[in-house]
Amino acid sequence: MTQYIMLQGTSSNVGKSILATALCRIFLQDGRHVAPFKAQNMALNSYVTKDGKEMGRAQVAQAEAAGLDPDVDMNPVLLKPTGNASSQVVLLGKPIGNMSARDYHKGYSTKLFGEVKAALSRLEEKYDTVVIEGAGSPAEVNLKANDIVNMAVARYLHAPVLLIADIDRGGALASLVGTLELLTLEERDLVKGLIINKFRGDVTLLQPAVEFLEEKTGKPVLGIVPHVVHLGIDDEDSVALETKGIDDKKADIKIAVIKTPKISNFTDFECLAGEDDVSVSYVDLPEELEKLGKIDLIMLPGSKNTTEDMIYIRKCGLEEKIKEMVGSGTPLIGICGGYQMLGKEIRDPNHTESQLDGTPGLGLLDMVTTFSAEKLTSQVIAECHGLHFLGQTIDAEGLHGYEIHMGETEFTGADDEHPLVITERANEIVNAEEGTVRADGHVFGTYIHGIFDHDEFRRAIINALRLRKGLPALENKRNVYAEKQRAYDNLAEKVRAALDMDKLYKILGEQ
C-alpha cells in the first residue's frame, strides 16, 4: 500500500518545494521507493522529459533527489503565465491552450481533477511512498471551491498534511494558527504536524513558541528547519528572481542577464554563477547595466512571450543600450527566446503568443523567426564543431539539453555559421544544424536549454572571455552532476537533523 505525506504552506515561498525535495532524498536514503507529486504547478522554469513532455522544474529536482527520471505524472497540470492574467495550460506534458485566470479558476480546473487522480493512480502502481507538494496556501477561501492541488488532494487520498510556515518573513505563529482556523474541521484533522522553516539563530530561544503552538493547535511541531543558503539546487520559478539582482561577488568575469518580464528557464545560468571566477547579475533596466560598469558578456534568456519581452526591451531603453555595448565589443549570447530576439524579425501571424502580428528583433543576426501553433519539446544531445567565439575555437561533444519553443527560424545571411549539430533528438538519431554565431564571433545564439551544464563547454566559453581580457585560461575542475547529488545529500542531512523523524514515520504508518 502506498503511503503519502503532503506538504502545505501558510503562503507561497515558505519552502514547500525544497522540503519536499529533502524528504524525497531522505526516503530514498532510507530504502523507500519514493516519488514526488504536485497536482498543479504555476511556473515558467519548466523542463522537458525524455519522452518530450513538459513539467515544472520543482518536481524535476524532487525526482532527481528521489533517484528517478522526471515523469509528467509527477506534475500533471502545469500553468505557464503568458501575461494579462492568463496562462498556457499544459496537461500531462502537452499544451492544450491559453486561458484567463478567471476562466481557469471558475470551473475549468475542476475538470482536470480526473487527470490528477489518474496520475496518482499510476504513481501508486510504481512507488511505495509519494511526497506531495501543495501550492500557495490551503486557506485561500476564494479559491477553495475549485481547488485541485491542496486539500482536495489531501481529502481524496486521506493523506496526512504537514503545515509549513516561513519564520524568516515574520508572523509564522500567527500564520500557522490562522491557517488552521480557516480550514474546515475535516481539513484540520488531516494536518498531522507543523514545521517552522528558515530559522536563523539559537533554536532553543524558540522553545516557548513551540510549546505555545502545540498547546494552541493540538498539533505537534515536527521540527525547526534552519535557513539554508547556497543549496545548489535549481530554483522553481521567477519568484526566486526577487533575490537575484546585482551580484557583488569579486570575480574576474562579469556577466549580465537581461531580466525580462516573461523570463523563463533562468536555470540556464546557474552553472555559470557557480564558477568561482564568474559573477552573474540580473538587470531589467539600462541604468542597471550602467551601474555594473565593464561587462564581459550579456545574456538574453528564454521567454514565455518573446514578442512582449522584445517590446519591453525596446521601450525601456535596453535595446539601445545592448546594441551600443555590442557595437563597442561586448559579446552577447541568446538562448531560446533570447536567441529569437537576436534576429531581424519575430513574426506571429497566428497570434500564438500575443495579439500582434510580430515585432522587429535586435537585428544582430541574419535570421527571421515565425511562430507556429506546434511547440517543439524534446531532449537533445548535440556536438559543437568549431564555434568561433571571441577569437577562440570551441569544440565539445555530448552536450545534453532540451528544446522548448514554438518558433521556426530561417536564416537570411551567408556569413553566419551554425556551429552546433544535434545528433539525437527524443531518442532518435538525427543530424540537424543548430545555433548561430555571427561572423565576427561576438554574437551567438542557440535553442538548447541546459547547454552550460556541460562542464567543458561552459569552461571554454568562460576561458574565451578570460583570454580576451588578458587573463590566463583555467582548467575545468567542476562536475555539475556530482555537485547536484552532493547538494541533495547535504539538504537531506540538514532537514533530517531538524525534523523529528520518529514522529514523521509514525504519521506515515498511521495511514
Buried (B, 14 or more C-beta within 10 A) or exposed (E): EBBBBBBBBBBEBBBBBBBBBBBBBBBBBEEBBBBBBBBBBBBBBBBBBEBBBBBBBBBBBBBBBBBBEBBBBBBBBBBBBBBEEBBBBBBBBBBEEBBEBEEBBEEBBBEBBEBBBEBBEBBBEEBBBBBBBBBBBBBBEEBBEBBBBBBBBBBBBEBBBBBBBBBBEEEBBEBBBBBBEBBEEEBBEBBBBBBBBBBEEEBEEBEEBBEEBBEEBEBBBBBBBBEBEEBBBBBBBBEBBEEBEEBEEEBBBBBBBBBBBBBBBBBBBBBBBBBEBBBBBBBBBBEBBEEBEEBBBBBBBBBBBBBBBBBBBBEBEBBEBBBEBBEEEBBBBBBBBBBBBBBBBBBBEEEBBBEEEBBBBBBBBBBBBBBBEEBBBBBBBBBBBEBBBBEBBBEBEEBBBBBBBBBEBEBEEEEBBBBBBBBBBBEEEBEEEBBBBBEEBBBBBBBBBBBBBBBBBBBBBBBBBBBBEEEEEBEBEBEBEEEBBEBBBBBBBBBBEBBBBEBBBEBBEEE
